[in-house]
Amino acid sequence: MQTSETESPDVVERSVNKTWAMPDTYLILLAVALIAFALNFLIPAGTYETVTSVVNGSERSVIDPASYQQVSDEPAGLSLFAEGGEIGLLNFAFEGMVSGSKWGASIGVFAFILLTGGAFGLIFASGSVERGLFQVIARKREAGHFYLALLCFLFSIGGAVFGMGEEVIPFALILVPLLVSMGYDSITAIMVTYVATQVGFATSWMNPFGVSIAQGIAGVPVMSGSVPRMLLWLFATCGLALYTVIYARRIQRRPTLSLAYCSDQVFRNQTQSVSALKSMVRGDGWVLLLFCAGIAWMIWGVVERNYFLPEIATQFFTMGIVIAAVAILFGLNGLTANKAAAAFREGAQQLLPAAMVVAFAKGIVLLLGGDDPQGASVLNTVLHAAGNGLADVSGAVSAWFMLLFQTVFNFFITSGSGQAALTMPIMAPLADVVGVTRQTAVFAFQLGDGFSNIVVPTSASLMGCLGAARLDWGVWLRFVLPLMGILFLFASVAVVIAAISGF
């Protein structure tokens, strides 16, 4: 049922609830956790041995495909409630939250999301960013569609060159209120930020965390096949930019068509609250200068110093503290030390649901035995079975099944480097058996890994961006499924052509 442009958010929400409502993100993850728990009673666990291999000049542990061993003939099952820090169905949320280290999932991502959210609470408390953005919007509103296309290309380059992932969450925090104030929606902001990075990641010719590692493990020269990949990146990014602009123009004409219309009301209220502050005030220039300097510092750190979650979170925390101090000095928005502390707390609180989802997602992987190839896990058995199954298929069909497998497997191992270390030692020699090149096997890996990142709820960076946009994963799924279908069809055609042409 279509709604008119004059209908209120409450009317739109009631209309949706009368038909069908997508289950809450936590309910979906709980259902997946139950499926993962059940698999432990259906599939026996297995293990691999690892060997040390030099990849891109550094030593990495990769699995030995011939070393697979089934732990027992029968499935081991899993406890409902485990003790002593072990994993059980009822323990999966807590264990998922405390797993990993500060360098990655899930405790590191959890801390990164909360600290960055608090820092942006401090930054936005000054009002300077909103006033500065309002000046840009008021003068350049007619160029909005050009900005969207430009943003798609910039973030796609970030994904292609240095594997931009969790680093995009702060940019989503900035762009969501900006684009909503321009008449678009938060979905548009996620498209030009997170989705663009994953399109770049999937079609990259040099990403050090994905294609480069996969090529090194497969024994393919690093950065070989760059020209075809660059052309694919250009084509895919242009297609995404066009898709985004067409969607954004439709939402700008009829805002109530947006699936995020209700949840975006909070950003529209923020825009209305600052619309009277058209002129920048004394001190805004210093805040904006510090803000731009902080972003430049972060980009430099990622590119030149390989900064990751601990450093980036600290950079944004430092930027928030400095900007809050300047805002208090100039009396911007009547900010005081106590109000700044409250802004930090509220900013972190707004992203707490996204951080919790990250914990749930990691807990699901733990229910399946974790992603350690040397540990007994259901995932290892699934990987072994997939490798044996593909050995009976040949040519382009086998290449397509590699793409399909990498797409599905990415639900459990969303790390590009982690998935490469687990799957490429099997997929590379398998490519030799079925008659496709190892380059094509790497191609299938990167497309399956990258494109599926835009939809899997186990992706920490996706859930962080959705949290910044206050978008429920169920709502995002309803929007993104058609796009995911287009991208998978695009990847399928690309992989089949690669296999046939001997790429």
Helices and strands as residue ranges (DSSP letters): H 9-19, H 25-39, E 46-47, E 50-55, E 58-63, G 65-67, E 69-70, G 89-91, H 92-98, H 107-125, H 128-140, G 141-143, H 144-162, G 166-168, H 169-181, H 186-190, I 191-195, H 196-202, H 211-218, H 226-253, G 255-257, H 265-274, H 284-305, H 309-330, G 332-334, H 337-350, H 352-367, H 378-390, H 395-409, H 416-434, H 438-452, H 460-469, H 473-501
